[in-house]
Amino acid sequence: MATWTKAGSADFCLVADPKKLTKGSAQPGALTLDYKNRSMVPLTAAVLKLYSSDPAVADAKASATPAPSIHISRRPNKLSAWPPSTGSTTIGSWSPVAGGSATLNADVNVEDNAGRRTNTATSSHDVEVT
């Protein structure tokens, strides 16, 4: 299951699509990072690490090394934190190795545009291999 993880004024959610694959599947699943920013300041996010809790079940790979920065615009309304700025970007893929369940994780570092680190968070999604 995908859950939202808070990193300062930003929220992140790692999404594995599909969340269930068959062992030996030729097509890997996509890993997407959804995000929200309630801050007045634009943010930059970088995926530090993309990994599986059980590499014997599922393997996670970043789409580029090093992972490209994700530029997140500030919230659209200066007077209200709602609605937040939202978006989504594909950060990698996952492939089945053997039957079982695993949790795919993405460690994300968030900075403001001045280059000050605001937070680091880990977003995760459970997958199943049959």
BALOBA-1460 file (C-alpha; in Angstrom, 3 decimals):
// residues 130
<rec num="1" residu="m" x="0.000" y="0.000" z="0.000"/>
<rec num="2" residu="a" x="1.244" y="3.494" z="-0.808"/>
<rec num="3" residu="t" x="1.229" y="6.076" z="1.968"/>
<rec num="4" residu="w" x="2.042" y="9.781" z="1.997"/>
<rec num="5" residu="t" x="5.232" y="10.725" z="3.862"/>
<rec num="6" residu="k" x="5.763" y="14.229" z="5.243"/>
<rec num="7" residu="a" x="9.032" y="16.098" z="4.597"/>
<rec num="8" residu="g" x="8.667" y="19.617" z="5.966"/>
<rec num="9" residu="s" x="5.989" y="21.416" z="3.950"/>
<rec num="10" residu="a" x="6.097" y="18.740" z="1.231"/>
<rec num="11" residu="d" x="4.464" y="15.307" z="1.088"/>
<rec num="12" residu="f" x="5.689" y="12.367" z="-1.008"/>
<rec num="13" residu="c" x="4.101" y="9.095" z="-2.059"/>
<rec num="14" residu="l" x="5.945" y="6.293" z="-3.871"/>
<rec num="15" residu="v" x="3.601" y="4.422" z="-6.219"/>
<rec num="16" residu="a" x="4.418" y="1.057" z="-7.814"/>
<rec num="17" residu="d" x="2.347" y="0.391" z="-10.928"/>
<rec num="18" residu="p" x="1.280" y="-2.357" z="-11.062"/>
<rec num="19" residu="k" x="1.682" y="-3.377" z="-7.440"/>
<rec num="20" residu="k" x="1.498" y="-7.075" z="-8.333"/>
<rec num="21" residu="l" x="3.604" y="-8.868" z="-10.969"/>
<rec num="22" residu="t" x="4.247" y="-12.484" z="-11.876"/>
<rec num="23" residu="k" x="7.729" y="-13.960" z="-11.436"/>
<rec num="24" residu="g" x="9.548" y="-13.960" z="-14.782"/>
<rec num="25" residu="s" x="7.437" y="-11.109" z="-16.134"/>
<rec num="26" residu="a" x="9.115" y="-9.467" z="-19.141"/>
<rec num="27" residu="q" x="7.727" y="-5.986" z="-18.424"/>
<rec num="28" residu="p" x="8.984" y="-4.189" z="-15.295"/>
<rec num="29" residu="g" x="6.611" y="-2.124" z="-13.193"/>
<rec num="30" residu="a" x="6.959" y="1.664" z="-13.014"/>
<rec num="31" residu="l" x="7.920" y="3.548" z="-9.845"/>
<rec num="32" residu="t" x="6.407" y="7.014" z="-9.646"/>
<rec num="33" residu="l" x="6.894" y="9.674" z="-6.997"/>
<rec num="34" residu="d" x="3.804" y="11.814" z="-6.335"/>
<rec num="35" residu="y" x="4.334" y="15.064" z="-4.460"/>
<rec num="36" residu="k" x="2.548" y="18.023" z="-2.842"/>
<rec num="37" residu="n" x="4.025" y="21.348" z="-1.681"/>
<rec num="38" residu="r" x="2.111" y="23.633" z="0.698"/>
<rec num="39" residu="s" x="5.003" y="26.068" z="1.069"/>
<rec num="40" residu="m" x="5.351" y="29.577" z="-0.368"/>
<rec num="41" residu="v" x="8.855" y="28.551" z="-1.448"/>
<rec num="42" residu="p" x="9.656" y="26.356" z="-4.470"/>
<rec num="43" residu="l" x="11.461" y="23.158" z="-3.495"/>
<rec num="44" residu="t" x="13.902" y="20.759" z="-5.095"/>
<rec num="45" residu="a" x="13.711" y="17.059" z="-4.289"/>
<rec num="46" residu="a" x="16.366" y="14.478" z="-5.038"/>
<rec num="47" residu="v" x="15.929" y="10.731" z="-4.767"/>
<rec num="48" residu="l" x="18.960" y="9.616" z="-2.765"/>
<rec num="49" residu="k" x="18.282" y="5.889" z="-2.873"/>
<rec num="50" residu="l" x="15.728" y="3.543" z="-4.401"/>
<rec num="51" residu="y" x="15.713" y="0.053" z="-2.890"/>
<rec num="52" residu="s" x="13.720" y="-3.032" z="-1.932"/>
<rec num="53" residu="s" x="13.245" y="-4.372" z="1.584"/>
<rec num="54" residu="d" x="13.773" y="-7.861" z="0.153"/>
<rec num="55" residu="p" x="15.948" y="-7.914" z="-3.008"/>
<rec num="56" residu="a" x="15.318" y="-11.672" z="-3.289"/>
<rec num="57" residu="v" x="11.630" y="-10.896" z="-4.033"/>
<rec num="58" residu="a" x="11.654" y="-7.588" z="-5.947"/>
<rec num="59" residu="d" x="14.377" y="-5.394" z="-7.424"/>
<rec num="60" residu="a" x="14.077" y="-1.580" z="-7.657"/>
<rec num="61" residu="k" x="16.171" y="0.452" z="-10.118"/>
<rec num="62" residu="a" x="16.407" y="4.211" z="-10.617"/>
<rec num="63" residu="s" x="15.736" y="5.476" z="-14.145"/>
<rec num="64" residu="a" x="18.987" y="7.507" z="-14.102"/>
<rec num="65" residu="t" x="22.125" y="7.605" z="-11.966"/>
<rec num="66" residu="p" x="22.342" y="9.983" z="-10.252"/>
<rec num="67" residu="a" x="18.612" y="10.529" z="-10.095"/>
<rec num="68" residu="p" x="17.580" y="13.863" z="-11.636"/>
<rec num="69" residu="s" x="16.330" y="16.629" z="-9.362"/>
<rec num="70" residu="i" x="12.589" y="17.180" z="-9.146"/>
<rec num="71" residu="h" x="11.619" y="20.849" z="-9.158"/>
<rec num="72" residu="i" x="8.418" y="21.445" z="-7.182"/>
<rec num="73" residu="s" x="6.715" y="24.799" z="-7.590"/>
<rec num="74" residu="r" x="5.324" y="26.745" z="-4.647"/>
<rec num="75" residu="r" x="1.633" y="26.562" z="-3.771"/>
<rec num="76" residu="p" x="-0.565" y="28.529" z="-6.223"/>
<rec num="77" residu="n" x="-2.333" y="30.710" z="-3.624"/>
<rec num="78" residu="k" x="-0.206" y="33.052" z="-1.501"/>
<rec num="79" residu="l" x="-3.000" y="33.511" z="1.053"/>
<rec num="80" residu="s" x="-3.928" y="29.878" z="1.651"/>
<rec num="81" residu="a" x="-2.044" y="26.575" z="1.970"/>
<rec num="82" residu="w" x="-4.845" y="24.920" z="0.019"/>
<rec num="83" residu="p" x="-4.640" y="23.802" z="-2.708"/>
<rec num="84" residu="p" x="-1.012" y="22.680" z="-2.611"/>
<rec num="85" residu="s" x="1.178" y="22.477" z="-5.676"/>
<rec num="86" residu="t" x="1.008" y="18.863" z="-6.910"/>
<rec num="87" residu="g" x="2.766" y="16.684" z="-9.429"/>
<rec num="88" residu="s" x="4.169" y="13.299" z="-10.276"/>
<rec num="89" residu="t" x="7.338" y="11.991" z="-11.914"/>
<rec num="90" residu="t" x="8.627" y="8.534" z="-12.833"/>
<rec num="91" residu="i" x="11.812" y="7.812" z="-10.898"/>
<rec num="92" residu="g" x="12.511" y="4.180" z="-11.791"/>
<rec num="93" residu="s" x="11.155" y="0.690" z="-12.233"/>
<rec num="94" residu="w" x="10.785" y="-2.519" z="-10.284"/>
<rec num="95" residu="s" x="10.964" y="-6.108" z="-11.431"/>
<rec num="96" residu="p" x="9.928" y="-9.407" z="-9.817"/>
<rec num="97" residu="v" x="12.648" y="-11.832" z="-8.742"/>
<rec num="98" residu="a" x="10.854" y="-14.548" z="-6.749"/>
<rec num="99" residu="g" x="7.487" y="-15.131" z="-5.129"/>
<rec num="100" residu="g" x="6.591" y="-13.170" z="-2.004"/>
<rec num="101" residu="s" x="6.029" y="-9.654" z="-0.737"/>
<rec num="102" residu="a" x="8.437" y="-6.738" z="-0.440"/>
<rec num="103" residu="t" x="8.392" y="-3.050" z="0.334"/>
<rec num="104" residu="l" x="9.947" y="-0.691" z="-2.201"/>
<rec num="105" residu="n" x="11.490" y="2.439" z="-0.663"/>
<rec num="106" residu="a" x="12.653" y="5.817" z="-1.948"/>
<rec num="107" residu="d" x="14.808" y="8.071" z="0.241"/>
<rec num="108" residu="v" x="14.079" y="11.673" z="-0.766"/>
<rec num="109" residu="n" x="16.069" y="14.783" z="0.195"/>
<rec num="110" residu="v" x="14.192" y="18.106" z="0.034"/>
<rec num="111" residu="e" x="15.867" y="21.519" z="-0.263"/>
<rec num="112" residu="d" x="14.588" y="25.032" z="-0.809"/>
<rec num="113" residu="n" x="15.922" y="27.089" z="-3.735"/>
<rec num="114" residu="a" x="18.632" y="28.627" z="-1.552"/>
<rec num="115" residu="g" x="20.122" y="25.128" z="-1.232"/>
<rec num="116" residu="r" x="19.257" y="24.700" z="2.437"/>
<rec num="117" residu="r" x="18.223" y="21.157" z="3.291"/>
<rec num="118" residu="t" x="14.781" y="21.167" z="4.794"/>
<rec num="119" residu="n" x="14.183" y="17.461" z="5.328"/>
<rec num="120" residu="t" x="14.878" y="13.894" z="4.298"/>
<rec num="121" residu="a" x="12.090" y="11.311" z="4.188"/>
<rec num="122" residu="t" x="11.498" y="7.729" z="3.073"/>
<rec num="123" residu="s" x="8.385" y="6.909" z="1.067"/>
<rec num="124" residu="s" x="7.393" y="3.273" z="0.547"/>
<rec num="125" residu="h" x="4.986" y="1.026" z="-1.341"/>
<rec num="126" residu="d" x="4.230" y="-2.686" z="-0.747"/>
<rec num="127" residu="v" x="4.398" y="-4.988" z="-3.795"/>
<rec num="128" residu="e" x="3.623" y="-8.638" z="-4.362"/>
<rec num="129" residu="v" x="5.214" y="-11.200" z="-6.657"/>
<rec num="130" residu="t" x="3.255" y="-14.326" z="-7.557"/>
